[in-house]
Amino acid sequence: MGDIVTVRLIRHAPTTANIEKRYLGWTDAPLANPMALTAIDATVQQVYGSDLLRCQTTASYYFPHASYCADARLREMNFGAFEGKTYLDLQTNPQYQAWLEDPDQTPPPQGERFATFIARVVDGFRSLPKDEASYYLVVHGGVIRALLVAFAPTEQPFWSYHVPHDQQFTLTFTRKAWEEGARCISLLGEPIMAKPTM
C-alpha cells in the first residue's frame, strides 16, 4: 500500500426540492434530471455513499461500472417537521427560529440534533475500509460540510463551506492519518469533469 490516500467527496445531482431550495433530508426524492448526467470515470470499481436514492442514482451515472456500498450513516440531516419546506414557509415559525439560533439544543420537531448528525456522519466515514488508496463518496451537501469540518487540514465553521452540486472535494491523507481518523494534509475543491479517455 502507498503512503497517500485520496478521498473524493461528490454531492448528488440536484433534485426538484434542491432547485426549489426546500429542506431535503431523509425524504427519498428522485433526481430532477438524471438523463443530463454523464460518466465521470468509467474505470472506478467501488463507490461509497448514502443509502438514499438521489446519491445511488447519481453514482450510477457518474461511475457506471462501480459497485455501490450504501450506508445510512452518510445520509443528510433529518430535518423532521421542516422537511420539504422553504425558508419563506418557515421564517415566522418560532421553532424554526430557535433551531437556526441553536441547532444542537433545539433540533427540528421530530428531527435530528446537529451534534447527533455530525457524529453519525463521522462514524460512517471512519468505518470505511482502510486498505484502499482511493475512495469515491457520493453524499449530500450537509454530509460534505460535516466531513470537511472534521477532516480538512484546518478547522473551519460548518457554514463556511460552499458545496454546489457540480464540484468535488479531494482530501489527501497520509496513510497513517487515514488509518487513525486524523485530518488530511490537503484539500482541493474543483469542478466535476469527466476523466479523459485514452
C-alpha angles and dihedrals in degrees: 000000000000127000094244129069123190124201120191117201115200127181117225118256117269124285124203088257090055091051090050090048094241123155105260117183123137097355105117096229122174123234117273095228114004093164089069091065122099133192116277097188124358091187096067110109103186133037128179127201153113120332091231120111097242092061096042092049093048091050092050090059099038095045105024097177099042129108112234121224108198123203123182089207087071093060123121118263116288104246094189113192091005092063113124093010128117129221089258090054092052107030095103094042109110092208089055092049090049090051093051091051096046114007094176100050094036110038121182113278106275087003139110131277113244093236090050090053093049093047092048093051094046090049091052091048094048089050093063114115111272100211101079129091098211131034133188120199125186107196144134133292094251091047091053091049091049091051093047091051090052102038112021114113092258128024116254130174118275095245094046090081119086108207112185123181093247100055133081128204118216117202117193116203133182109241089247093052091047093051092046095046092243130145122290123248097230140018126199126184115196141153117278107252134171115260110248113253120229 
